Amino acid sequence: MQDVNMSSVHNQTTLSQVQIGSACTVAALHLEGLLRRRIMDLGIIPGTAIECIRKGPSGDPTAYTVRGTTIALRREDAAKINVYLI
């Protein structure tokens, strides 16, 4: 039987829903192919801490700090990354 921490389940959302100034950790990636490879190459793997730092003028793309580096992701790609809010 799998042990599930219920408090973590309730704080789970997608990276695209994280507000500016908020931090989270990656729970799961729901990406495929080259995009999944690229995201993982950027260091975004389960357990990685991410902070949302800025959104574009139209709300897309969004800048995140990952492992001390700033990266920008499109909303549709960030929506495929499940995270736990910190």
Secondary structure in CASP SS format (residue, H / E / C, confidence):
PFRMAT SS
TARGET T0000
AUTHOR 0000-0000-0000
METHOD secondary structure of the structure
MODEL  1
M C 1.00
Q C 1.00
D C 1.00
V C 1.00
N C 1.00
M H 1.00
S H 1.00
S H 1.00
V H 1.00
H H 1.00
N C 1.00
Q E 1.00
T E 1.00
T E 1.00
L H 1.00
S H 1.00
Q H 1.00
V C 1.00
Q C 1.00
I C 1.00
G C 1.00
S C 1.00
A E 1.00
C E 1.00
T E 1.00
V E 1.00
A E 1.00
A E 1.00
L E 1.00
H C 1.00
L C 1.00
E C 1.00
G H 1.00
L H 1.00
L H 1.00
R H 1.00
R H 1.00
R H 1.00
I H 1.00
M H 1.00
D H 1.00
L C 1.00
G C 1.00
I C 1.00
I C 1.00
P C 1.00
G C 1.00
T C 1.00
A E 1.00
I E 1.00
E E 1.00
C E 1.00
I E 1.00
R E 1.00
K E 1.00
G C 1.00
P C 1.00
S C 1.00
G C 1.00
D C 1.00
P C 1.00
T E 1.00
A E 1.00
Y E 1.00
T E 1.00
V E 1.00
R C 1.00
G C 1.00
T E 1.00
T E 1.00
I E 1.00
A E 1.00
L E 1.00
R C 1.00
R H 1.00
E H 1.00
D H 1.00
A H 1.00
A C 1.00
K C 1.00
I E 1.00
N E 1.00
V E 1.00
Y E 1.00
L E 1.00
I C 1.00
END
